[in-house]
Amino acid sequence: MNAPAAKILVIDDDEELLQTVVQLLEQRGFQVVSHRESFNRLNAVRLHRPDLVLMDVNMPFVPGDEIVRLLQDDPELRHIPVLLFSSNDERTLRLLARDCGAAGYISKSQMGWQFASLVEQRLHHLRGARTTS
C-alpha cells in the first residue's frame, strides 16, 4: 500500500511561476496547495497543515523569511518544515534560511525538469531527519 502523497503548500506572489510550480509538483504526485496573497500566509499554513512549505522570500509587506520566524514562534506550526524559495543568489538564500530557522532553500534558478525531484529529495531528507531525532 502506498503512503499518501505529501502535501506541499507553495506561497508565491508570481501567478505564472506559482502555476508552473504547482504543475511540476502535481506531475510528480504531490498534493499541492497554492497561496498567492501577501496576507494570511500564517493562516494558510494553519489551515492546510502541509508536510512542507515552499515560501517565496521576496513577498510584499512581510518578507518570507520573517514569516518563517513567526512560524517558528508558533508551537502548533513550528514542526512544519519550510524551504525558502527565491531568485536571490545561493549565498543569500543559505544565510537567510539559517538565520530564520527554515529547513533549507531552493533557488528559482533550479526551475526545470529536475525541480520536483529536488523538492522530493529535500522532503525525503527532512522526513528522515525528523524520525531520527
C-alpha positions in Angstrom: 0.0 0.0 0.0 1.4 3.4 -1.0 1.8 6.2 1.5 -0.5 9.2 0.9 1.1 11.9 -1.2 2.8 14.6 0.7 1.0 17.9 0.8 3.1 20.9 -0.2 1.9 24.5 0.3 3.5 26.8 -2.2 3.5 30.5 -1.3 4.5 33.0 -4.0 3.1 36.2 -5.4 4.1 35.5 -9.0 1.0 33.9 -10.5 2.7 32.4 -13.6 5.5 30.9 -11.5 3.1 29.6 -9.0 1.1 27.8 -11.7 4.3 26.3 -13.1 5.5 25.1 -9.7 2.1 23.6 -8.9 2.0 21.7 -12.2 5.6 20.4 -11.8 4.9 19.1 -8.3 1.5 17.6 -9.1 3.0 15.7 -12.0 5.4 14.2 -9.5 2.4 13.0 -7.4 2.4 15.6 -4.7 -0.8 17.1 -3.3 -0.2 20.8 -3.9 -2.0 23.8 -2.4 -1.0 27.3 -3.5 -1.3 30.7 -1.8 -0.6 33.9 -3.8 -1.7 36.6 -1.3 0.8 38.6 0.7 -1.6 38.5 3.6 -2.8 35.5 5.6 0.2 33.3 4.9 0.3 32.1 8.5 -3.4 31.3 8.3 -2.7 29.3 5.0 -0.2 27.2 6.8 -2.5 26.7 9.8 -5.5 25.8 7.5 -3.7 23.4 5.2 -1.2 21.8 7.7 1.2 20.8 4.8 4.1 18.4 5.1 6.3 21.1 3.5 6.0 24.8 2.7 7.8 26.4 -0.2 8.0 30.1 0.8 8.9 32.9 -1.6 11.3 35.3 0.2 10.5 38.4 -1.8 6.9 39.0 -1.0 5.3 42.4 -0.4 4.7 43.7 3.1 6.4 41.0 5.1 9.3 39.0 3.5 9.1 35.2 3.6 12.0 34.8 6.0 10.0 36.9 8.5 7.0 34.6 8.1 9.3 31.6 8.8 10.4 33.3 12.0 6.7 33.7 13.0 6.0 30.1 12.2 9.0 29.1 14.4 7.5 31.0 17.3 4.1 29.2 16.9 4.1 25.9 18.9 1.4 24.5 16.6 3.3 25.2 13.4 7.0 25.1 14.2 7.2 21.4 13.2 6.2 22.1 9.6 9.4 22.4 7.5 9.8 25.5 5.3 12.1 25.8 2.3 12.8 29.3 1.2 12.1 29.7 -2.4 13.7 32.7 -4.2 15.6 34.1 -7.1 18.1 35.5 -4.6 21.7 34.2 -5.0 22.5 31.0 -3.3 24.7 32.5 -0.6 22.0 34.9 0.4 19.4 32.2 0.5 21.6 29.9 2.6 22.2 32.7 5.1 18.5 33.6 5.2 17.5 30.0 5.7 20.0 29.6 8.5 19.1 32.9 10.2 15.3 32.5 10.1 15.1 28.8 11.0 14.0 27.5 7.6 14.7 23.8 6.8 16.6 24.9 3.7 16.2 26.6 0.4 15.6 26.1 -3.3 16.7 28.6 -5.8 14.2 29.6 -8.5 17.1 29.2 -10.9 16.6 25.4 -10.4 13.1 25.6 -12.0 13.2 23.0 -14.7 12.6 19.3 -15.2 14.6 18.4 -12.1 12.7 20.8 -9.8 10.1 18.3 -8.5 12.8 15.7 -8.0 14.8 18.2 -5.9 11.8 19.0 -3.8 11.2 15.3 -3.3 14.8 14.8 -2.2 14.6 17.6 0.3 11.3 16.3 1.7 12.7 12.8 2.0 15.8 14.1 3.8 13.7 16.2 6.2 11.4 13.3 7.0 14.4 11.1 7.7 15.9 13.8 9.9 12.7 14.0 11.9 12.4 10.3 12.5 16.0 10.0 13.7 15.9 12.9 16.1 
